[in-house]
């Protein structure tokens, strides 16, 4: 291994572990990643994506069939129904777990037997870019490591964060209302352990470099199983330092840089995505200087887009879009409007007023949604996320309630997402138009279960084949839009984007391919009324031939108007 890589690693490690022999630690990390040869990393600012990339987010058991392991069923569903539509798949945690639908991992190197085995995971990775969760902030209180912690045995005896209840931890940012410190009995008596998310999710101690070495070994193991995209779950909370907020600390950013450096030298086309459900300005810091996350989630998009479509006012969505910096080459955004979690409210801080947030919450509750809260430093609680399926979130408007435009509004939301700068990600239940699962929520007692339903494959296929079913209508039209999107150079994740100013009832933006040979004007009526848009205001170049990619209609009179039905979208292209 070259001295250059050792020097880079050592410089980063010095920022995290100033009291240690970081030269030794750097070599331990290289050994854990099995970087014994002189492997160069990728060129700077290399894009490992293009306009054809579409990500599906799913649990391993979201689609099931009798007598078959769910991961095998998922692979059949992907091949039979989504081949050529999506080319990347995020299989949410498929490891043995004790709570939180997989995010309380008991063993990072095993596949939950009820789902399948590593052969099933490798099979998915052989046909699709495979994304997995690196649940790096915490693990199960029932894991072997934590059992060893309680017994004071290795490995694990010093792998978790202990704290003194007398310390002032009032500045610690919390995503939950549960206690931060949880007492556990150990061989040395009662110890209070840091639990950012729940008493079953005990926080790992990265101040112990052995924990970092363990995780680098886990990452290498995943790469060997065909994983190419890593989602760093809850990574913002990774480093604990009493007296601080314990979120976004510099040590956390340095650890992400270290992981990226090691990963890209092992597998140059691998991608890191940081999961940081925080206000937009804070979220953007995880790009670093194009040396941390390759991709960050656009967490502000889901609540702002839902708010736009139920209010009929694009002001906040437009203001946010104008403020978003173009991602450097080698970095981009992950655009999503639904996921296995709820619709985060923290990313609206500074974007929506408190009154607008409450109006959105009331509307979502009217449509069957629920609200989860987080604990503030002063002991008060604040809305953290809205738990609702996207299909039901868009069933009407704040003013009029449920209406006849649910399907059109739902499709409009996804048409916007597909065209924005970044990589589009579809949660499986949005791609299928699945509604609120109140029965599952009541059964589990967890609000997030409202959007974590499961389909029997035969029932699902019947719905998708039924032209009268809204599930079939959603799936057919979204698949068609995806296929259109995947062949447009102007929709490359890093292609130029500018916001258009067409009034508050229209949301529009312009994309231009990196070769500047294709322009697409993306125009959306975000209201339940017919709207007209002057083509002169769009400023189409008169020497080009323009047509709508969505319905194929040609635009011959550039002095005329576009008449848009409620929630209609057009992609006006010169190619």
N, C-alpha and C positions, 0 to 999 in steps of 0.2 A: 504494500500500500504506500502510496506516495506520501512524502512529508507534508505536501500541501493540504491533503485531506485531514491529516492529523492536526495540523496547525489550525485549520478552520474549526474543527471540532473542539479543540482545546480552548480556543478563544471564546466559543459559545459556552462551554462548560464552566469557564472561569466566572461568567456572569451569574451562574446558578449555584456553583459550589466553590466559592472563593477560598475556603479553608482546606480543600482537598488537593491531592496530587491528580490534577486533571489529565495529565499525560497518560497516567495509568488507566484512568477511567475511559479516555478516548479509545485506547487499545482494547479494553474490555467490550466496549460497544461495537467496535469493528468485528471482534470475534463473535459477538452475539448475532450480528447481521451476516456473518460468514463472508465478509469482504476481505478475502485473503489475497486476491489478485488486484492488479492496478486497473480498476474499472472506472473509466471516466463518467462523470455525470452528464446529463443532457445539456445541450446548448442553452445559454441563458434565454429567457423569454420565449421558450418553445410552447406552442399551443398543442396540447394533447387532445384536441376536440375540434369539431367543425359543425356545420349546419345540420348534419345527418344525425347528430347525437340526441337521443330522447331517452330519458331515464324513467323506469317504472319503480315505484316504492311499494313494497308489499311485505306482509308477514309470511313466514314459511308455510303457515296453515290457513292463509286467507281463502284458498281454493282447495276443496277436499273431495275425495271420492272413496267410497266404501272399499275396504280391503287393500288400500294402497297408502304408502307413506306420503304425507302432504308435500314434501319437497319433490317427490317424483311427479305428483299430480301437478304441481306448479310448473315444472319443466314441460309437461305435456300441454298445459294451457298456453304457456309462452310460445311453444313451437306451432301449435294448431291455430291460435287466434292472434298472436302478436308478432310473429316472425316478419321482419321487414317493416314493422311499425315502431317498435322500441328496439334499441340495440344495447341498452345497459339496464341492469336490474339491481336494485338495492334490496337485498333480503335482510329485513330487520332481525335483531338478535335471535340466532338459532341455536344458542348454547343452552346447556342445563341452567336453570334459573329458579329463584325462589319467590319472586314477586315482580310487579311492574311490567308484565308481559314481555319479559326477556331482559330488561335493563338492570336486573339484579343478578349478575352472572356468577355462577358457582364454579365454572371451569372454562377458561378461555380456549382450551385446546380440544374440546369435545363438542360434538353435535348432539343436541337433544334427541334421544332415541325415539321419542314420539313423532319427530319430524322426519327423520331419515339418518343419513350418515355423510361422511366426507365425500364419498363417491357421488352422492346426489348434488352436493355443493360444487364439486369439480365439474359435473356434467353441465350445470347452469353456467359456470365460468367458461366452459369450452365454446358456448354459443353466444354468450353475451358478455359485455364488460361487467364484471361482478363487483358490487359495492357492499362492504360489510361495516358494521359498527365496531369501532374500537372503544369499548366502554371503559374509558381510561381514568375517570375521576373517582370511581367507587366500584365496589363489588359486593356480592352477597354476604350477609352476616352468617350464612350457613356454608360458606366456602371453606375449603381445606385451609387456605391461607389464614382466614380469620379464626378458625378453630385452633390453629397453631399459635395465633396471636394470644388467644385466651389461655393456652397451655404454656405459653412462653417457650415455644419450640420453633426451630427453623425448618423450612422457610416460612416466614410470616410473622415472627415474633415482634418485628419492628417495621412492619409493612403498612401500618395504619396510624392515623393522626390522633394522638391523645391530647387532651386539653384540660386545663385547670378551671373548674367552675367559678373560681374567683377572678379570673381574667375578664377584662372589659372587652366583650365581643359585640358591642352594640353597633359598631360600624360595618359588621359583616353583612353583605348583600345576600338576601335569601330568596329563593324561588318557591318556597313552600311555607306553610304555617306550622309545620311540625317542629319539635325541639331541635336545636342545632347540635347539642351535646346529649348523648344517650349513654346511660350507665350500663356497663357489662361486667360481670364477674370474671376475674382471671385468677391464675395461680398466685398472683401478687396482690389479690384483693380487688376491690371495685375500681374500675377505670372508666373515665368518661371519654367516649370516642366521638369524633367529628362525623356528623351525618347530614350533609347538605340537603339531601332529598328525602330520605325516610330512615327509620330506625333499622330497616333491613338492608340499607345501602350505605355501607361504611366507607368513608373516604380513604383513599390510598395515600401513603406518605412519600411523596416524591422528593422530600428533603433527604431521604435515604436513597443514595444512588443505586442501590441494589434493585429497587423497584423499577427504576428506569431501565436497567439492564434486562430485567425480566420482560418488560414490555417490548423492548427491541427484539428479543427472541420470539415473542408472540407475533410481532409484525412480520418477521422473516418467515415464520411458519405459515401465516396467511398468504404471503406472496407465493410460497411454494404450492399452495392449494389453488392458485389461480386468481386470487384477489388482485384487482387493479385499482380500486378506489376505496379509500379509507375515510369513514365519517368519524371524526374525533368528537365523541359524545360529551357534552357538558364540559368541554375543555377549558372554558373561561374560569372555572372555579378550581383549577388544578393545584395551585400553590397557596398554602395557608400561611398567614403571618398575622398573629394577633395585633390589634391596633390599627389594622388596615381594613379595607372593604373585602379583601380576599377574593377579588374578581379582577381579571385583566392585569394581574401583576406582571412585572417585567420578566420574572423567572418563568412564568407560563409561556410568554412569547418566545423566550430563548429555547425552552423545551420543544416547542413546535418547530423552530428552525432546526434543531438537532435531529428530530425525527424526520423532517423533510430531507435534510442532507443525506442521511443514511438510506432512506427509502429510494431516493432518485439515483443514488449510486448503485443500488442493488437492481432496481428495475426502472430505467429512465422514463418509461411512459406511465408509471404509477402516479396517482393523484391523491392529494390530501384535501379533504373538505372539513372545515371547522363548523361545528354546530354550536352557535352562540346566539341564543334567543334573547337579545338585548337591544337597547335603543340603537338606531341606525348608525350614528356617529361612532359608537363604541364597536359595533360590528365590523365596520370598515377597517379598523386597525389590524384585523387578522390577516390582511393581505401582506402586512409588513412592507418591505421594499421589494415586493415580488419574491420574497424568500421565506414566507411562512405558508399560509394556505394557498394552494393553487386556485381553490374555489371557495367562496363563502355563500351561505344561504341568503337570499333576499328576504329576510324575515319581515320587513315592513310591507311587502307586497300583499300578502293575504288579507290582513285587516283593512288596508287602504283600498284594495280593489273591491272587497265586499262592501265596505262603506260607500264607495262610489256608486255601485250598482243598486244598492237599496235606498240611497238618498237622491240619486239622479243628478249628482253634482260632482264634477271631476276636479274641482279646485285643488284639493289636497293631494290627489294622485299625481296631478300635473306638477304641482310645486315640488313634490318628492322626486319625480323623475328628472326634473331640471337640475336638482341638487346632486344627483348621483354622478360621481366621477367616472369617466370611462375607465374600465379596468385595463391595466397594463397588459401587453402581450405576455403570455405565460400565466395569466390569471383571468378569471371570469366569475360571473355570478351564477348561482343555481336558482332558477325561478320556479317557484311552486306556489300554489294557492290552497293546498290542503295536504295534510300529512296524518300520520298515526297519532300525533299530538293535537292539541287544540289550536285555535287561532290566537296566537300570542298577542297580548295587549301591551307589553313593555316596548315592543318596537314602534308603537304609535306615540311614545313620549316625545313631546316637542313637535309632533306632526298633527295630532288631533287635540282639541280642547277637552277638558274634563266633561263638559256638557255633551260634546259630540261622542265621546267614548260611552257615556251613559245612554245616549240615544241608540247607539249601535247595540249595546248590551240588551236594552229593553226589546229592541227589534228581534234579536237572536233568541231571546227567551220566549217571545211570542211564537217563533217558528220552532219551538221545542228544544232549544239549546239550554245549556247549563253554564255556570261560571265557576272557575277555580280561582283561589286567592293565594297571595304570598304575604309573608310577614315582613313589616317594615321595622327599622331599628327602634322606633319608639313604641313598638308593640301593636300598632294598628295594622289592619289588613287592607290589601289593595287588589283589585282584579288582576289576575295573572294571565289567564287565557279563557277563551270561550270554547266550550266543548259542544260541537255540532258537526253534522255532516255538511259538506259544501252543497250538496243537492238541496237540502232543506234550508241552508243559510240563504239561498237565492230564490226562495219560493215566492217572494213578494217584495214590497217596498215599505219603508218606514211610515209613509203617509197613508197608504191604502191597504197594507197587509197582504195576505196571499192573493195572487191573481193568475191570469191565464198565460203569463209570459215566463214561467219558470224555466222551461227548456231553452228558450231564446236567450234569457239572461245568463243561464249556466254556460251555454256555448260561447256567448260573448266574452265571459270571463276567461275562458281557456284560449280563445282566439287572441286576446290581448297578451296572455302569458306566452303563447307560442312565438309571438313576434318580437318580444322585448330582447334587448341585449342580454346574452347569457344562455345557459343550457336549460331547456324545459324539463321539469320533473312532474310526473303524474302519479298521484296516489291511486292505488288500484280501485278504491271505492269511488273516486271521482271519475275515473275512466269508465266505470260501470254504472254510474248514477245511483249508487247505493244511498238510501236515506238513513235517518236516525235509527239506531238500534237501541230503543229504550229497554227492551227485554234483557239484552245482554248487559246493559249498564246496571239495571236493577239486580241482576244475578251476581255480578262481580262486586257491586258496591263502589265501583270506580267510575268517575264521570267520563274519563277518556274512552271508556269502552263503548260509548255512544257511536263512535266512528271507527270501531275495530271489529266489525262483523265478519262472518265467515259464510262463504258460498259453497253449496254442493255443486260439483262441476256439471252434472247433468241438468240440474235446475237452471244454472247460469247459462248454459248453452241454449236451453229452450228460450230463455228471455232474450238472449242476443240474436236469436234467429227469428224472433217474433217482431214483425214490422210495426205492430201496434203498441209494443212495450216501450216505455220511456227508457228502459235500460238499453234496449236494442237501438233506439234512436240516438241516444247519447254515444254509445260505443261506435256506431257506424259513422256518425258525423265527425266525432273527434279523430277517429282513425283516418278519415279522408283529409281532414285539415293537417294532421301530422304528416301524411304523405306529401301534401303540397309543400309544406314547410321544409321538409328534408332536402328538397332539390333546389332551394333558392340561396345563391351565394350571399345575398344581402341579409340573410338571416344567420350568417355565421355568428357565433357567440361574441366575437370581438369586432364585428362590423360596426361602422359609424352609426350613431343614433342621435337624433335631434327631436326635441319636443315641439309640437305644432300648437299654435294658439288659435283655436277655432271655437271659443266660447266654452261655457261651463257644462253644456249638455252634450258636448262631443269631446271624446278623448282621442288624440291623434299623435303620431310620431312618425318620423322618417328614418328609414334604414338605407344605407348604401354599402355595397360590397367593397371589400378591401381593394379590389382591382378597379373600383369605381365604374364598372360596366353595368351594374344593375342598381336601380333605385326602387324601393317599395314604400308607398305611403299607406300607413295603417290607420284607418279611420273607423271610429266606433261610436255608435249612438248608445249612450249609457242611460237612456231614459225609456219610459213606457209610452212615449208619444213619438209620432213621426217627426223627423228633423231634416232640414235641408242645409246643405253645405255648398257654398260657392266654390266651383273649381278654380276660380281666379285666386281665392284665398289660399288654396293648396299650392299654387304656383307650379303646375306641371309644365315641363319643357315642351314647347310646341312642336319641335322637330322630332320628338320621340312618339312612338306608338304605345298607348297606354291601355291596359285591360285589367279587370279584376281577377286575381288569381282564384278567388273563392267561387265565383259563379260564372267566370269566363266572359262576362260582358265587356265589350270594347267601349272605350271612351273616345268618341269622335269630336264632340263639341266641347272644347276646353273653356268656352265662355259660359257654359251652362251651369247646372247645379246637380249635385248628388242628392237624391231623395232616399233617406234611410228609414226603414221600418224600425219599430221599437227593438232595440238591442241588436240591430243589424251591424255587421262589420264588413269592411272591404279592404283588400290588399291590392292597391293600384300599383302595377309593375310596368316597367318599360321593356321587359323581356318576356 
